[in-house]
Amino acid sequence: MSRTAVVIGASMAGMLAAAALARSVDEVIVLERDELPDEPRPRKGLPQGRHAHILLPSGRDAIEELVPGGGVRKRLLAAGATERGLTSGLVTLGPQGWYRRSRHTESHPLLVASRDLIDWTVRDTVLTSTTRISVRRASAAGLLGTAERVTGVRIEDGRGGEDLRAEFVVDASGRGTRVEHWLSELGVTDIPKDVVDAGLVYASRLYRTPEGAEAFPPAQVTADPAGGRPGRSGLLLPIEGSRWLVSLGGTRGGEPTAAPDDFVRFALGLRHTIVGQLIGGAEPLSDVVLSRSTRNERRYFEKAERWPEGLIALGDAVATYNPVYGQGMSVAALGARALSRELDRTGIVAPGLARRVQRAAAKVVDAAWMMSVGQDQWFPGVRGKSPTLADRWLSAYTGRMARVATGSYRVSAAMCEVTTLQADALHLLRPSLLLSTALGPFLPPLSGPPLTPGERAVLTSLSGGH
Ligand SMILES: Cc1cc2nc3c(=O)[nH]c(=O)nc-3n(C[C@H](O)[C@H](O)[C@H](O)COP(=O)(O)OP(=O)(O)OC[C@H]3O[C@@H](n4cnc5c(N)ncnc54)[C@H](O)[C@@H]3O)c2cc1C
């Protein structure tokens, strides 16, 4: 009997879920309502592509496992992406001070490229790796089946509606998913949900990399959640095409605007002026684009009392996070990897498969969610779940740890393990780390950004009047 799987959405979660399924079924149909470009270009269904994106090493490794031999990383690097060690290749002002740049250049490499390049490379690599996957331009409009088993998807394309039968369905339609509504039509209701919304607005703009500044590393000024003021942040990423993509963020009461004149001013008003200094005289290549799609929102599908066989949700359809932590794509990839591993273990017809995958994917979501919400809960005017006593203790502990990390590579590397989703948060509660955190940093705080003499000269030359 020929088996078909249907995936809704042809972005990160969808294409990787398709790659996972292609080894277990005869045909995977990926439904995508957007017109997909045949080269890295912005598209309507991926508005976040205008904003700075980094891919964590955990996400990169999950992609390589899902598309073995596909060489997504290699193709990205060949197209102008770069890899930067989180503890060595970034200039970061954390909430508690500047992080020192270590000599361990290989540790925690972040892949830096435009989201459009990542989107296209992943899709193209998956599609060329097998003939079992095809993309069909259509919108999913509902699920077929019952509360016990999903048996397909109701679709709409330019020609009208159609029922598409499938043994397995993946909802990877992103943050705007309608899956809760579709499930309620089948009688599956009461899916628990959480929202923590700091009212963050993201403003991004592209610049031409100034001459002589090609080797300048990514620079980041983070928000301080403990300051009692709106959190304001800035990130400058060198991306392919000799461009800088700069994203500024402000939580409720401290939002950036789309006015071009405000952009540099906002960057200069951050806890340090480095980002503003770098872009003050740089040539803008785009308008300022805003995003308000930044709230932490989670659907606990794994906790639903009833869950049908034959359906899972992955990626942003399950949870979204404050983008500052750069986790969404990696969580999507790790979720698809959970599907792949479960398929390898039990096969596609095993009873309870969907429930098991949804639970396994939720473990990765837990880690990202805890980190993002753990910070956002403290910004003024935040809406949603309030901090518990345990949250307060954890926040005090991680705040202290962040300070110690500015003067200890060991502690900063341990924190990076968790922030890059390579280790569980419990990793931070190991006795040796508790002790290091209690003892405090070995080295005094840095008074300014940790730059090489060459980088300092670039910063000075670009700063002009700022
Ligand atoms: C401002 C901002 C900055 C970010 N920065 C980072 C970062 O640095 N690092 C990181 O890892 N993540 C970041 N993210 C998050 C990241 O962009 C998402 O987590 C990621 O794109 C999720 O992938 P996805 O496949 O789940 O959903 P999406 O990428 O949203 O894709 C959903 C797809 O489904 C399609 N679709 C929707 N509905 C239907 C339908 N009914 N029928 C058919 N197709 C449909 C859409 O057209 C789209 O192609 C950021 C997000 C924002 C908003």
The ligand as a MOL file (V3000), in Angstrom:
LIG
                    3D

  0  0  0     0  0            999 V3000
M  V30 BEGIN CTAB
M  V30 COUNTS 53 58 0 0 0
M  V30 BEGIN ATOM
M  V30 1 C 11.8470 39.4100 14.4720 0
M  V30 2 C 12.1890 37.9430 14.5560 0
M  V30 3 C 13.5280 37.5550 14.6880 0
M  V30 4 C 13.8560 36.1960 14.8120 0
M  V30 5 N 15.1800 35.8100 15.0080 0
M  V30 6 C 15.4840 34.5020 15.1070 0
M  V30 7 C 16.8470 34.0630 15.2560 0
M  V30 8 O 17.7950 34.8480 15.3630 0
M  V30 9 N 17.0830 32.7160 15.3120 0
M  V30 10 C 16.0760 31.7970 15.2420 0
M  V30 11 O 16.3540 30.5970 15.2920 0
M  V30 12 N 14.7950 32.1780 15.1140 0
M  V30 13 C 14.4750 33.4880 15.0460 0
M  V30 14 N 13.1660 33.8630 14.8850 0
M  V30 15 C 12.1380 32.8170 14.8490 0
M  V30 16 C 12.1040 32.0920 13.5060 0
M  V30 17 O 11.9350 33.0120 12.4530 0
M  V30 18 C 10.9700 31.0680 13.5250 0
M  V30 19 O 11.0580 30.3410 14.7240 0
M  V30 20 C 11.0010 30.0870 12.3760 0
M  V30 21 O 10.8480 30.7260 11.1400 0
M  V30 22 C 9.8880 29.0530 12.5780 0
M  V30 23 O 9.7920 28.2120 11.4770 0
M  V30 24 P 8.4040 27.4930 11.1430 0
M  V30 25 O 8.7010 26.6400 9.9660 0
M  V30 26 O 7.8420 26.8790 12.3670 0
M  V30 27 O 7.3830 28.6710 10.7710 0
M  V30 28 P 7.4690 29.8440 9.6360 0
M  V30 29 O 8.8890 30.1270 9.2960 0
M  V30 30 O 6.6430 30.9420 10.1620 0
M  V30 31 O 6.7860 29.1900 8.3800 0
M  V30 32 C 5.4250 28.8710 8.2830 0
M  V30 33 C 5.1270 28.5550 6.8150 0
M  V30 34 O 3.7980 28.0700 6.6900 0
M  V30 35 C 3.1340 28.7250 5.6000 0
M  V30 36 N 1.7040 28.6660 5.8970 0
M  V30 37 C 1.0620 29.3110 6.9080 0
M  V30 38 N -0.2410 28.9670 6.9280 0
M  V30 39 C -0.4280 28.0830 5.9180 0
M  V30 40 C -1.5670 27.3680 5.4380 0
M  V30 41 N -2.7680 27.4800 6.0330 0
M  V30 42 N -1.4140 26.5570 4.3580 0
M  V30 43 C -0.1940 26.4290 3.7400 0
M  V30 44 N 0.9100 27.0910 4.1680 0
M  V30 45 C 0.7930 27.8980 5.2500 0
M  V30 46 C 3.7580 30.1150 5.5900 0
M  V30 47 O 3.5940 30.7440 4.3400 0
M  V30 48 C 5.2140 29.7900 5.9170 0
M  V30 49 O 5.9520 29.4660 4.7650 0
M  V30 50 C 12.8190 35.2140 14.7800 0
M  V30 51 C 11.4920 35.6140 14.6360 0
M  V30 52 C 11.1750 36.9560 14.5390 0
M  V30 53 C 9.7240 37.3580 14.4200 0
M  V30 END ATOM
M  V30 BEGIN BOND
M  V30 1 1 1 2
M  V30 2 1 2 3
M  V30 3 2 2 52
M  V30 4 2 3 4
M  V30 5 1 4 5
M  V30 6 1 4 50
M  V30 7 2 5 6
M  V30 8 1 6 7
M  V30 9 1 6 13
M  V30 10 2 7 8
M  V30 11 1 7 9
M  V30 12 1 9 10
M  V30 13 2 10 11
M  V30 14 1 10 12
M  V30 15 2 12 13
M  V30 16 1 13 14
M  V30 17 1 14 15
M  V30 18 1 14 50
M  V30 19 1 15 16
M  V30 20 1 16 17
M  V30 21 1 16 18
M  V30 22 1 18 19
M  V30 23 1 18 20
M  V30 24 1 20 21
M  V30 25 1 20 22
M  V30 26 1 22 23
M  V30 27 1 23 24
M  V30 28 2 24 25
M  V30 29 1 24 26
M  V30 30 1 24 27
M  V30 31 1 27 28
M  V30 32 2 28 29
M  V30 33 1 28 30
M  V30 34 1 28 31
M  V30 35 1 31 32
M  V30 36 1 32 33
M  V30 37 1 33 34
M  V30 38 1 33 48
M  V30 39 1 34 35
M  V30 40 1 35 36
M  V30 41 1 35 46
M  V30 42 1 36 37
M  V30 43 1 36 45
M  V30 44 2 37 38
M  V30 45 1 38 39
M  V30 46 1 39 40
M  V30 47 2 39 45
M  V30 48 1 40 41
M  V30 49 2 40 42
M  V30 50 1 42 43
M  V30 51 2 43 44
M  V30 52 1 44 45
M  V30 53 1 46 47
M  V30 54 1 46 48
M  V30 55 1 48 49
M  V30 56 2 50 51
M  V30 57 1 51 52
M  V30 58 1 52 53
M  V30 END BOND
M  V30 END CTAB
M  END
